[in-house]
Amino acid sequence: MAVGVPPAGEIPEEKISMTNDDHKTDHFIREVDEELRREQITTLWQRYGKYLIAACVLVVLATAGLRGWDWWREREAARIGDLYLAADQLVTEEDNSEAIKAFEAIATSEKGGYSAIAGLRAATLKITSGDKAGAIALYDKIAGDGRVDDILQDLARLRAAYLALDEDDMDGAASRVSKLAVTGNPWRHGAREVLGLVALDKGDNDAALSHFADIERDEEAPSDIRARATALLAVLQGAALPAKTPDAAQPDSAAGNQ
């Protein structure tokens, strides 16, 4: 005999009653849980709501401030770039005096890379115009500006040192580059050349030989600086050879007559 599901009328009333009670109990438990969660949320909001609002406001303000700063920085970069291009156009038009003023204005009023580059350009134009003292002053100003990148500071020191050599300020030239002539510094080759020339001027041939030899041994030395160092080494090493005396030459002559 097949076993089937009894008709609804044959299900015991006790089971129907228990099923309904289970549904009511589950519903009641859910309502209690929801009420507890609402009470917890309300309590937390009353206690910490103002802090949450403040935090949200701070996030909004910080985001707005960051975007505002980015916008301002981009606008300033574009403005300074336009000023630099305008100054560069004056150089193209061979109006060096006005170009110097324009580059100096950028170097004085702005900060960072543009300031240093503009200062270097102004110094170069001063050299072209014959104002070496003004150029040295500008280079020294860049070299002493802690906001400028180290590489540009050292470049300014080296250029000022070369100009000091032209002005016969040997001590000033040496003092500007004494810390640059070390392994790893990108301007060490020029610094060693300056120090070698200073030593040569003071008659310290041994020191000059050492500096020029350092340049010649350095595989990264620029070709023009290496060529000058090699030529000076040849002169110095030739000067260091003992001169032949007439007495020393006589045996050779005698041998030739035999």
C-alpha positions as CSV (number, residue, x, y, z in Angstrom):
1,M,0.0,0.0,0.0
2,A,1.5,3.3,-1.1
3,V,2.3,5.8,1.7
4,G,1.2,9.3,0.9
5,V,0.8,12.6,2.6
6,P,-2.3,12.6,4.7
7,P,-5.0,15.0,3.8
8,A,-4.9,18.3,5.6
9,G,-7.9,17.4,7.6
10,E,-6.0,14.3,8.9
11,I,-3.0,16.3,10.3
12,P,-3.1,16.3,14.1
13,E,-4.1,19.6,15.5
14,E,-1.2,19.5,18.0
15,K,1.3,19.6,15.1
16,I,-0.5,22.5,13.4
17,S,-0.5,24.4,16.6
18,M,3.3,23.7,17.2
19,T,4.1,25.0,13.7
20,N,2.2,28.2,14.2
21,D,3.9,28.7,17.6
22,D,7.4,28.3,16.0
23,H,6.6,30.9,13.3
24,K,5.4,33.3,16.0
25,T,8.5,32.7,18.1
26,D,10.9,33.3,15.2
27,H,9.0,36.5,14.3
28,F,9.2,37.7,17.9
29,I,12.9,37.0,18.1
30,R,13.6,38.9,14.9
31,E,11.6,41.9,16.2
32,V,13.5,41.8,19.5
33,D,16.9,41.7,17.6
34,E,15.9,44.6,15.4
35,E,14.8,46.6,18.4
36,L,18.0,45.9,20.1
37,R,20.0,47.0,17.1
38,R,18.0,50.2,16.8
39,E,18.6,50.9,20.5
40,Q,22.4,50.2,20.0
41,I,22.6,52.4,17.0
42,T,20.7,55.2,18.7
43,T,22.9,55.0,21.8
44,L,26.1,55.0,19.7
45,W,24.8,57.9,17.6
46,Q,24.0,59.9,20.7
47,R,27.4,59.2,22.1
48,Y,29.6,59.5,19.1
49,G,27.5,61.1,16.4
50,K,29.1,64.5,16.7
51,Y,32.5,63.0,16.3
52,L,31.4,61.1,13.2
53,I,30.0,64.3,11.7
54,A,33.3,66.1,12.5
55,A,35.3,63.4,10.9
56,C,33.2,63.5,7.8
57,V,33.6,67.2,7.6
58,L,37.4,66.9,8.0
59,V,37.5,64.4,5.2
60,V,35.5,66.7,2.9
61,L,37.7,69.7,3.8
62,A,40.9,67.8,3.4
63,T,39.9,66.5,0.0
64,A,38.8,69.9,-1.1
65,G,42.0,71.4,0.2
66,L,44.2,68.9,-1.6
67,R,42.4,69.4,-4.9
68,G,42.6,73.2,-4.4
69,W,46.3,72.9,-3.7
70,D,46.9,70.8,-6.8
71,W,44.9,73.3,-8.9
72,W,46.9,76.2,-7.5
73,R,50.2,74.4,-8.0
74,E,49.4,73.6,-11.6
75,R,48.4,77.1,-12.3
76,E,51.5,78.5,-10.7
77,A,53.7,76.1,-12.7
78,A,52.0,77.2,-15.9
79,R,52.5,80.9,-14.9
80,I,56.2,80.5,-14.1
81,G,56.7,78.5,-17.3
82,D,55.2,81.4,-19.3
83,L,57.5,83.9,-17.5
84,Y,60.5,81.7,-18.3
85,L,59.6,81.3,-21.9
86,A,59.1,85.1,-22.2
87,A,62.6,85.7,-20.7
88,D,64.0,83.1,-23.1
89,Q,62.4,84.9,-26.0
90,L,64.3,88.1,-24.9
91,V,67.5,86.1,-25.2
92,T,66.5,85.0,-28.7
93,E,65.9,88.7,-29.6
94,E,69.4,89.5,-28.2
95,D,68.0,91.8,-25.5
96,N,70.3,90.5,-22.8
97,S,69.8,93.3,-20.3
98,E,66.1,92.8,-20.2
99,A,66.5,89.0,-20.2
100,I,68.8,89.2,-17.2
101,K,66.2,91.3,-15.4
102,A,63.4,88.8,-16.3
103,F,65.4,85.7,-15.2
104,E,66.5,87.4,-12.0
105,A,62.9,88.3,-11.2
106,I,62.0,84.6,-11.5
107,A,64.9,83.6,-9.5
108,T,64.1,86.0,-6.7
109,S,60.3,85.6,-6.5
110,E,59.9,81.9,-7.1
111,K,61.0,78.7,-5.3
112,G,62.4,75.4,-6.4
113,G,63.7,74.2,-9.7
114,Y,62.6,77.2,-11.8
115,S,64.2,79.6,-9.4
116,A,67.6,77.9,-9.6
117,I,67.5,77.4,-13.4
118,A,66.5,81.0,-13.9
119,G,69.3,82.1,-11.7
120,L,71.8,80.0,-13.7
121,R,70.6,81.5,-16.9
122,A,70.9,85.0,-15.6
123,A,74.4,84.3,-14.4
124,T,75.4,83.0,-17.8
125,L,74.0,86.1,-19.5
126,K,76.0,88.3,-17.0
127,I,79.2,86.5,-18.1
128,T,78.3,87.2,-21.8
129,S,77.8,90.8,-20.9
130,G,81.1,91.0,-19.1
131,D,79.8,91.2,-15.6
132,K,81.8,88.3,-14.0
133,A,81.5,89.7,-10.5
134,G,77.7,89.8,-10.8
135,A,77.7,86.2,-12.2
136,I,79.8,85.0,-9.3
137,A,77.4,86.6,-6.8
138,L,74.5,84.9,-8.5
139,Y,76.2,81.5,-8.5
140,D,77.1,81.9,-4.8
141,K,73.5,82.8,-4.0
142,I,72.2,79.7,-5.7
143,A,74.9,77.6,-4.0
144,G,73.8,78.9,-0.6
145,D,70.1,78.4,-1.1
146,G,69.1,75.2,0.9
147,R,65.8,74.9,-1.1
148,V,67.7,74.3,-4.3
149,D,68.6,70.7,-5.3
150,D,72.1,69.6,-4.3
151,I,73.2,68.9,-7.9
152,L,72.3,72.5,-9.0
153,Q,73.9,73.9,-5.9
154,D,77.2,72.1,-6.7
155,L,77.0,73.2,-10.3
156,A,76.7,76.8,-9.2
157,R,79.8,76.3,-7.0
158,L,81.8,74.9,-9.9
159,R,80.8,77.7,-12.3
160,A,81.7,80.3,-9.7
161,A,85.0,78.6,-9.1
162,Y,85.9,78.7,-12.8
163,L,85.1,82.4,-12.9
164,A,87.2,82.9,-9.7
165,L,90.1,81.4,-11.6
166,D,89.7,84.0,-14.4
167,E,89.7,86.7,-11.7
168,D,92.9,85.3,-10.2
169,D,91.1,84.4,-6.9
170,M,92.8,81.1,-6.4
171,D,91.8,80.6,-2.8
172,G,88.1,81.5,-3.6
173,A,88.1,79.0,-6.5
174,A,89.6,76.2,-4.4
175,S,87.3,76.8,-1.4
176,R,84.2,76.5,-3.6
177,V,85.0,73.1,-5.1
178,S,87.1,71.5,-2.3
179,K,84.1,69.3,-1.3
180,L,83.1,68.4,-4.8
181,A,86.3,66.5,-5.9
182,V,85.2,63.2,-4.4
183,T,84.1,60.0,-6.0
184,G,80.4,59.9,-6.7
185,N,79.9,63.7,-7.2
186,P,78.8,64.4,-10.7
187,W,80.9,67.5,-10.9
188,R,84.1,66.0,-9.5
189,H,86.0,66.2,-12.8
190,G,85.6,69.9,-13.1
191,A,86.4,70.3,-9.4
192,R,89.6,68.3,-9.8
193,E,90.6,70.5,-12.8
194,V,90.1,73.7,-10.8
195,L,92.1,72.3,-7.8
196,G,94.9,71.2,-10.2
197,L,95.1,74.6,-11.8
198,V,95.1,76.3,-8.4
199,A,97.9,74.0,-7.3
200,L,99.8,74.6,-10.6
201,D,99.5,78.4,-10.0
202,K,100.9,78.1,-6.5
203,G,103.8,75.9,-7.7
204,D,102.6,72.8,-6.0
205,N,103.4,70.4,-8.9
206,D,102.9,67.3,-6.9
207,A,99.3,68.3,-5.9
208,A,98.6,69.3,-9.5
209,L,99.9,66.0,-10.8
210,S,97.6,64.1,-8.4
211,H,94.5,66.0,-9.4
212,F,95.1,65.7,-13.1
213,A,96.0,62.0,-12.7
214,D,92.7,61.5,-10.9
215,I,90.9,63.0,-13.9
216,E,92.8,60.8,-16.4
217,R,92.0,57.6,-14.5
218,D,88.3,58.3,-14.1
219,E,86.5,56.6,-17.0
220,E,83.5,58.9,-16.5
221,A,85.5,62.1,-17.0
222,P,84.2,64.2,-19.9
223,S,86.4,64.0,-23.0
224,D,87.4,67.7,-23.0
225,I,88.4,67.8,-19.3
226,R,90.3,64.5,-19.7
227,A,92.1,65.9,-22.8
228,R,93.2,69.0,-20.9
229,A,94.3,66.9,-17.9
230,T,96.4,64.6,-20.2
231,A,98.1,67.6,-21.8
232,L,99.0,69.2,-18.5
233,L,100.2,65.8,-17.1
234,A,102.5,65.5,-20.1
235,V,103.9,69.0,-19.4
236,L,104.3,68.4,-15.7
237,Q,105.8,64.9,-16.1
238,G,108.2,66.3,-18.7
239,A,109.2,69.1,-16.3
240,A,109.8,66.5,-13.6
241,L,112.4,64.6,-15.7
242,P,116.1,65.4,-14.8
243,A,117.8,67.4,-17.5
244,K,120.8,65.8,-19.3
245,T,124.1,67.4,-18.4
246,P,126.9,68.0,-21.0
247,D,129.1,65.5,-19.2
248,A,126.4,62.8,-19.5
249,A,126.1,63.5,-23.2
250,Q,129.9,63.2,-24.0
251,P,130.0,59.4,-23.9
252,D,127.3,59.2,-26.4
253,S,129.1,61.6,-28.7
254,A,132.3,59.7,-28.2
255,A,130.6,56.5,-29.1
256,G,129.3,58.1,-32.2
257,N,132.7,59.2,-33.3
258,Q,134.1,55.7,-33.0
